[in-house]
Amino acid sequence: MTQETGNIITLKNVNKWYGEFHVLKDINLDVKMGEKIVICGPSGSGKSTMIRCINHLEEHQEGDIIVDGVILNNDLKNIGQIRKEVGMVFQHFNLFPHLTVLQNCTLAPIWVKKMPQKEAEKIAMKFLERVKIPDQANKFPGQLSGGQQQRVAIARSLCMNPRVMLFDEPTSALDPEMIKEVLDVMVELAGEGMTMLCVTHEMGFAKKVADRVIFMDAGQIIEENDPESFFNNPQSERTKLFLSQVLGH
Amino acid sequence: MSEFVPKPARPAPITEIGAIGWARKNLFSSIPNTVITLLTAYVLWSVLVPFLGWAFVNADWVGSSRADCTSGGACWVFISVRFNLFMYGFYPEDSYWRPNLAFILLIGFLIWLSIPRIPFKKLGAILALTVYPVLAYVLLYGGFGLEVIPTHRWGGLMLTLVLALIGIVVAIPIGVVLALGRRSEMPVIRMVCVIFIEFWRGVPLITILFMASVMLPLFFVGGTDADKLMRALIGIVMFQSAYMAEVVRGGLQALSKGQFEGADALGLSYWQKMFLVVLPQAMKIMIPGIVNTLISLFKDTSLIVIIGLLDILGMVRQALADPAWLGYPAEGYLFVAFMFWIFCFSMSRYSIYLENKLNTGHKR
């Protein structure tokens, strides 16, 4: 176990290739407990790949990834332990359409944590209340709006009581008027001290909650800084160009 | 401002609704359509009327020999006299109660498991998959005080059902495992599964049955002569599971990658992911394919006639060769066709019912 002040995630010289293509180049990153990090960059820059490496949805070929003191390698036990500690929210929600909202939330606690069903349901209802949709608990995901589905996905992850939450473009697939309800939940979660890594294009969210903004391009971390310096005083030309395009309109 | 009052609805004109409206729209909407309708009606009339006359009106139903078939229509006496043979083969007559009981139990379990309102499904499934096979084996084959009836005396519909049922029940799980293996990330497992599937799928069932009955005993030098029915069954199961595996693989591939990743990210193990998330969704997609395979398996069981086991078709063909009953092939084959059709049609209807039931809950 790491101490509250220590790093919960460490990436050391991480490299990854898709066949011949070098996606991640010497990535170094330390994430402190309770830190909120927003990762931005143009598409294809490797930002999603990077956070997907953290819970081993993608495999890295070189370097070390250490999550909560556990080294991520091909050992299934380590992978399982890390996935228990790390929650993930996807762009397309990835809810299970054949299960109700409540069953989506209780599935992993019951089967992975061996929690009794009653207790799992109680916890699930608690988190569904926190994302403000307890009344939808017995509906199927297909009956909900995109924003509601994404909030269910957040609640589903929280039910495993993770120490870190990864968000992979959580609002990119949503209609404009639904983005806010998801971001509100994320802001609230940040306020409660959750460690968060968030790949997003929502610069307003970055300004509001991030402790650090990371800018990636071509598989490298180009710049990282606190949001104020990042947005007002970007160091590299590449960052300036990106910001002018993202914030330009 | 006057209040809005909707006009009262008037009944539709007679040409739009009812039998007349339907006929106008579907049968007589244009000149070519009318011609086709009349032609079809003529063909149906000229085929159906003589057939119905032959099969029902002029048919002979009761009697004990061909001498009772005098009216010139179908001689169903042939079927009724031989009925027991068609059902049980050469199974001893005083033991008919044994397959009967096994069949009644089977129907009971099917009703238990297939009608949603009956409770204790889990218990029913466990009993049906553990206790029932043993019970059915003892009932059909013998042992525990029951006279042993060797499998070469089995035949008729009973043999057809035994082959089809065991083929179905065993081939599905093997097929699922093979399909998962074929999509496995472990190269050795994947290769073994691909070779297995492609081998059995590339060989005709007839060849497999021949191999099972002729070649296999050659390899077992000195008496380990497995039962002929058992050998045929193993061949059928291998063949069908290869087909089943490809149906299941199709279902697995129809699922989005996100479902696998969602389950992974929550920390579910491989088997939890497959059985809790992937297969329940894939099953829904696979139902038409699975039932298609089951129906073709059911009909393929007739092929065992080439290794000397007589299923219902084999029994009928044998009866047709009997000099006492020469000349009634139409009745015999119609009867077989009808029996096959009943089973295949009910499988098909149940699959449609299942699809509808699973579809209303949620969209994919």
Interface residues (C-beta under 8 A of the other chain):
Chain A: N55 H56 L57 G80 R83 K84 V86 G87 M88 F90 H92 F93 N94 L95 F96 P97 H98 L107 A108 W111 V112 F140 P141 G142 Q143 R156 S157 M160
Chain B: S256 G258 Q259 E261 G262 A263 D264 A265 L266 G267 L268 S269 Q272 L276 V277 P280 Q281 K284 G361 H362 K363 R364
